[in-house]
Amino acid sequence: MNSKPFPLGLFSYIGYDLPLDKRLELIADAGFDATSIWWGDEEDICRQGMHHQTAGMVRDQGLIFEFIHVPFQECNDFWSETASARDRAVSRHLAWVQDCAELGIPMMVMHPARGSYSGLINRFGVESIARIVSAAEDAGIIIAVENTRRMDCIDPIFSEIESPNLGLCYDSSHERLCVDDTGMLLRCLGDRLRATHLSDNDGLSDKHWLPGEGVIDWSAIADAFPADSYTGCFTLEVVPEKLAKTTSPAEFLAEAFTRANRLAGMIFDDHAPKGES
């Protein structure tokens, strides 16, 4: 286990062609405390309709099931002027909220828009997401909205939807690809931070590299991180693009754990009261 007073997490897709149960075993063996799962058909167990088995699989490894990450193929329809399109997208998300409630998973991460969505940011999208948040309130689930390429949808969502069940999932790679001001979202919405997707990139595309392998200014993120108030897991979302041909899954996860601890130390140790480490 890590020596920090908070859980270190790793998203369960780690870039190797392994079944979910084996990946979870490796994540736990590497020392991580928490994990999260992609809730779409790309994950075999989900494609086979056996979502209900995932909670037990995670907990059998002694891991915290931090959140599910739901598919985003239809999320641009939140902003559609066509009511039936909006309703279809919202209904899928409501079903995933119910999955969380039934399986005891505390949080659902979702995208508010997909890719470089070219449509207008409007009241329809905010109202669509508000419907999902309202259902999450009833179910006792947190909805963590992830920053994507359409950064301009973040402010209306968080300024117009007032709910303790709405939070931010901060994706460091997405932010780096969209704005030059590293850590801007953490400074603006640090009090709403509920989850992290931490990874590095080359400044051109979403590489999901380990922190320190790309161009992201991690010192700026450490300075902006709300270390005094954040109570969630400190989670990486990484794959071994640079290492996959020469590194085993266990070796990659060992390095990921080292990088997670190092980055967490930059953030949390600098904010610890004197006499603590």
C-alpha positions as a printed NumPy array, in Angstrom:
array([[  0.   ,   0.   ,   0.   ],
       [  1.066,   3.596,  -0.439],
       [  2.332,   5.603,   2.508],
       [  0.024,   8.564,   1.832],
       [ -3.144,   9.304,   3.838],
       [ -5.32 ,   9.067,   0.718],
       [ -6.024,   6.318,  -1.834],
       [ -3.948,   6.024,  -4.97 ],
       [ -6.046,   4.89 ,  -7.91 ],
       [ -5.507,   3.519, -11.4  ],
       [ -8.083,   3.265, -14.161],
       [ -8.512,  -0.429, -14.976],
       [ -7.76 ,  -0.114, -18.693],
       [ -3.949,  -0.242, -18.713],
       [ -3.199,  -0.824, -22.394],
       [ -2.526,  -4.571, -22.272],
       [ -4.786,  -7.253, -23.744],
       [ -5.705,  -8.92 , -20.47 ],
       [ -9.053,  -9.899, -18.936],
       [-10.44 ,  -7.563, -16.317],
       [ -9.89 ,  -9.916, -13.398],
       [ -6.19 , -10.231, -14.235],
       [ -5.789,  -6.464, -14.598],
       [ -7.441,  -5.911, -11.229],
       [ -5.088,  -8.439,  -9.638],
       [ -2.061,  -6.686, -11.123],
       [ -3.322,  -3.247, -10.046],
       [ -3.735,  -4.45 ,  -6.469],
       [ -0.363,  -6.233,  -6.483],
       [  1.322,  -3.014,  -7.649],
       [  0.118,  -1.277,  -4.501],
       [ -2.804,   0.775,  -5.747],
       [ -5.752,   1.246,  -3.41 ],
       [ -8.531,   1.987,  -5.902],
       [ -9.649,   1.397,  -9.441],
       [-12.424,   2.34 , -11.846],
       [-13.99 ,   0.632, -14.842],
       [-15.056,   1.592, -18.355],
       [-18.785,   0.828, -18.576],
       [-18.995,   0.144, -22.303],
       [-18.86 ,  -2.782, -24.681],
       [-15.098,  -2.408, -25.159],
       [-14.835,  -4.099, -21.748],
       [-15.637,  -7.79 , -22.317],
       [-17.579,  -8.275, -19.106],
       [-19.81 ,  -5.312, -19.952],
       [-20.339,  -6.451, -23.531],
       [-21.472,  -9.804, -22.162],
       [-24.021,  -8.09 , -19.931],
       [-22.289,  -9.14 , -16.71 ],
       [-21.832,  -5.674, -15.222],
       [-23.143,  -6.942, -11.905],
       [-20.023,  -9.078, -11.43 ],
       [-17.597,  -6.167, -11.519],
       [-18.186,  -4.888,  -7.987],
       [-17.35 ,  -8.244,  -6.456],
       [-14.291,  -8.627,  -8.687],
       [-12.924,  -5.254,  -7.574],
       [-13.592,  -5.83 ,  -3.901],
       [-12.183,  -9.372,  -4.007],
       [ -8.826,  -7.73 ,  -4.767],
       [ -9.191,  -5.408,  -1.77 ],
       [ -9.613,  -2.379,  -4.041],
       [-11.934,   0.583,  -3.708],
       [-14.372,   0.789,  -6.626],
       [-14.008,   4.532,  -7.167],
       [-16.252,   5.12 , -10.186],
       [-17.575,   3.836, -13.472],
       [-16.671,   5.776, -16.62 ],
       [-19.658,   5.674, -18.931],
       [-19.585,   5.727, -22.752],
       [-19.733,   9.106, -24.47 ],
       [-20.913,   8.21 , -27.976],
       [-24.224,  10.046, -27.507],
       [-23.257,  12.851, -25.172],
       [-23.294,  15.519, -27.894],
       [-27.03 ,  14.876, -28.093],
       [-27.415,  16.57 , -24.712],
       [-27.14 ,  19.843, -26.627],
       [-29.431,  18.872, -29.509],
       [-32.514,  20.935, -30.333],
       [-34.309,  17.621, -30.954],
       [-36.018,  16.497, -27.763],
       [-36.027,  12.811, -28.706],
       [-32.251,  12.832, -29.181],
       [-31.754,  14.503, -25.804],
       [-34.113,  12.086, -24.101],
       [-32.339,   9.077, -25.557],
       [-28.943,  10.262, -24.311],
       [-30.287,  11.163, -20.876],
       [-32.107,   7.829, -20.536],
       [-28.89 ,   5.882, -21.109],
       [-27.155,   7.89 , -18.414],
       [-30.049,   7.411, -16.01 ],
       [-29.704,   3.65 , -16.453],
       [-26.006,   3.912, -15.569],
       [-26.856,   5.918, -12.446],
       [-29.108,   3.041, -11.472],
       [-26.254,   0.584, -12.071],
       [-24.152,   2.547,  -9.585],
       [-26.925,   2.517,  -7.028],
       [-27.532,  -1.217,  -7.368],
       [-23.842,  -2.144,  -7.196],
       [-22.842,   0.285,  -4.456],
       [-20.528,   2.308,  -6.706],
       [-20.366,   5.869,  -5.365],
       [-19.592,   7.848,  -8.513],
       [-20.196,   8.011, -12.248],
       [-17.782,   9.883, -14.539],
       [-19.298,  11.208, -17.755],
       [-18.353,  13.445, -20.669],
       [-20.518,  16.516, -21.3  ],
       [-19.483,  16.631, -24.971],
       [-17.536,  14.361, -27.28 ],
       [-14.345,  15.23 , -29.122],
       [-14.255,  18.572, -30.884],
       [-18.054,  18.927, -30.814],
       [-18.97 ,  21.751, -33.185],
       [-22.499,  22.491, -31.941],
       [-23.706,  25.282, -29.708],
       [-23.454,  25.163, -25.944],
       [-27.021,  25.908, -24.903],
       [-29.674,  25.512, -22.221],
       [-30.704,  22.1  , -23.586],
       [-27.396,  20.556, -22.609],
       [-27.415,  22.061, -19.146],
       [-30.987,  20.883, -18.608],
       [-30.079,  17.393, -19.834],
       [-27.2  ,  17.087, -17.4  ],
       [-29.341,  18.563, -14.625],
       [-31.807,  15.689, -15.132],
       [-28.99 ,  13.187, -14.642],
       [-27.717,  14.995, -11.555],
       [-31.232,  15.052, -10.092],
       [-31.489,  11.272, -10.481],
       [-28.05 ,  10.928,  -8.905],
       [-29.216,  12.956,  -5.908],
       [-32.116,  10.538,  -5.424],
       [-29.747,   7.566,  -5.718],
       [-27.001,   9.009,  -3.517],
       [-24.481,   8.966,  -6.394],
       [-21.914,  11.596,  -7.405],
       [-21.858,  12.693, -11.039],
       [-18.321,  13.778, -11.986],
       [-18.297,  15.709, -15.26 ],
       [-14.978,  15.399, -17.069],
       [-13.384,  18.314, -18.89 ],
       [-13.11 ,  17.516, -22.597],
       [-12.127,  19.464, -25.721],
       [-15.235,  21.663, -25.33 ],
       [-14.029,  23.533, -22.26 ],
       [-16.717,  26.186, -22.789],
       [-19.417,  23.833, -21.542],
       [-17.849,  23.49 , -18.096],
       [-18.737,  26.934, -16.76 ],
       [-22.464,  26.824, -17.622],
       [-22.799,  23.337, -16.152],
       [-21.2  ,  24.243, -12.837],
       [-22.642,  27.737, -12.582],
       [-26.219,  26.729, -13.385],
       [-26.533,  23.328, -11.687],
       [-26.364,  23.702,  -7.937],
       [-26.007,  20.287,  -6.381],
       [-23.628,  18.611,  -3.937],
       [-23.904,  15.552,  -6.188],
       [-22.271,  17.322,  -9.141],
       [-18.499,  17.429,  -9.238],
       [-15.539,  17.737, -11.583],
       [-13.381,  14.916, -12.896],
       [-10.161,  16.74 , -13.748],
       [ -8.347,  15.353, -16.794],
       [ -4.844,  16.833, -16.977],
       [ -4.235,  15.704, -20.555],
       [ -7.472,  17.179, -21.88 ],
       [ -6.75 ,  20.491, -20.186],
       [ -3.241,  20.651, -21.689],
       [ -4.665,  20.142, -25.188],
       [ -7.226,  22.927, -24.759],
       [ -5.647,  25.773, -22.793],
       [ -2.183,  27.127, -22.109],
       [ -2.975,  27.939, -18.472],
       [ -2.073,  24.646, -16.769],
       [ -4.144,  24.032, -13.641],
       [ -6.741,  26.66 , -14.549],
       [ -9.643,  24.285, -13.908],
       [ -8.26 ,  23.302, -10.528],
       [ -8.008,  26.931,  -9.503],
       [-11.519,  27.712, -10.722],
       [-13.326,  24.553,  -9.597],
       [-11.071,  23.024,  -6.964],
       [-13.907,  23.019,  -4.446],
       [-15.95 ,  20.869,  -6.861],
       [-13.175,  18.352,  -7.58 ],
       [-14.339,  14.778,  -7.006],
       [-12.066,  12.644,  -9.214],
       [ -8.898,  12.811, -11.298],
       [ -7.732,  11.416, -14.62 ],
       [ -4.026,  12.198, -14.479],
       [ -1.787,  11.506, -17.468],
       [  0.773,  13.225, -19.674],
       [  0.907,  13.944, -23.404],
       [  3.009,  15.51 , -26.159],
       [  0.857,  18.628, -26.438],
       [ -0.712,  17.329, -29.647],
       [ -2.946,  14.39 , -28.732],
       [ -4.338,  12.51 , -25.75 ],
       [ -1.508,  10.024, -25.229],
       [ -2.273,   8.836, -21.66 ],
       [  1.421,   8.683, -20.861],
       [  2.757,   8.394, -17.335],
       [  3.266,  11.741, -15.578],
       [  6.703,  13.022, -16.509],
       [  6.858,  11.439, -19.979],
       [  5.398,  14.423, -21.826],
       [  5.121,  18.195, -21.765],
       [  2.624,  18.852, -18.965],
       [  3.836,  21.197, -16.242],
       [  3.216,  19.073, -13.154],
       [  4.584,  21.745, -10.828],
       [  1.805,  24.06 , -12.005],
       [ -0.767,  21.334, -11.358],
       [  0.697,  20.687,  -7.909],
       [  0.454,  24.397,  -7.097],
       [ -3.171,  24.573,  -8.261],
       [ -4.373,  21.29 ,  -6.74 ],
       [ -6.851,  21.76 ,  -3.835],
       [ -4.836,  19.548,  -1.506],
       [ -6.376,  21.013,   1.647],
       [ -9.931,  20.119,   0.65 ],
       [ -9.778,  17.189,  -1.767],
       [-10.962,  13.931,  -0.197],
       [-11.147,  11.612,  -3.201],
       [ -8.732,   9.169,  -4.763],
       [ -5.605,  10.313,  -6.575],
       [ -6.077,   8.451,  -9.831],
       [ -3.982,   7.946, -12.96 ],
       [ -5.47 ,   7.087, -16.364],
       [ -2.431,   5.787, -18.233],
       [ -1.28 ,   3.274, -20.828],
       [  2.293,   2.251, -21.744],
       [  2.457,   3.637, -25.266],
       [  6.196,   4.233, -25.02 ],
       [  6.946,   1.051, -23.088],
       [  4.472,  -1.612, -24.207],
       [  6.866,  -3.504, -26.497],
       [  9.553,  -3.899, -23.863],
       [  7.74 ,  -3.708, -20.525],
       [  5.579,  -6.337, -18.846],
       [  2.256,  -5.305, -17.293],
       [  3.689,  -5.763, -13.791],
       [  6.722,  -3.616, -14.616],
       [  4.558,  -0.895, -16.117],
       [  2.256,  -0.847, -13.095],
       [  5.219,  -0.705, -10.725],
       [  6.454,   2.373, -12.572],
       [  2.943,   3.861, -12.587],
       [  2.75 ,   3.407,  -8.815],
       [  6.135,   5.103,  -8.394],
       [  5.052,   8.046, -10.559],
       [  1.718,   8.346,  -8.723],
       [  3.467,   8.46 ,  -5.352],
       [  5.996,  10.978,  -6.625],
       [  3.316,  13.28 ,  -8.021],
       [  1.139,  12.927,  -4.944],
       [  4.129,  13.835,  -2.81 ],
       [  4.608,  17.04 ,  -4.84 ],
       [  1.014,  17.974,  -4.145],
       [  0.19 ,  16.76 ,  -0.682],
       [  3.512,  16.855,   1.166],
       [  3.926,  20.542,   0.341],
       [  0.534,  21.199,   1.939],
       [  1.029,  19.055,   5.038],
       [  1.148,  20.826,   8.412],
       [  4.607,  21.198,   9.882],
       [  5.729,  18.007,  11.584],
       [  3.824,  15.772,   9.144],
       [  5.053,  14.054,   6.008]])
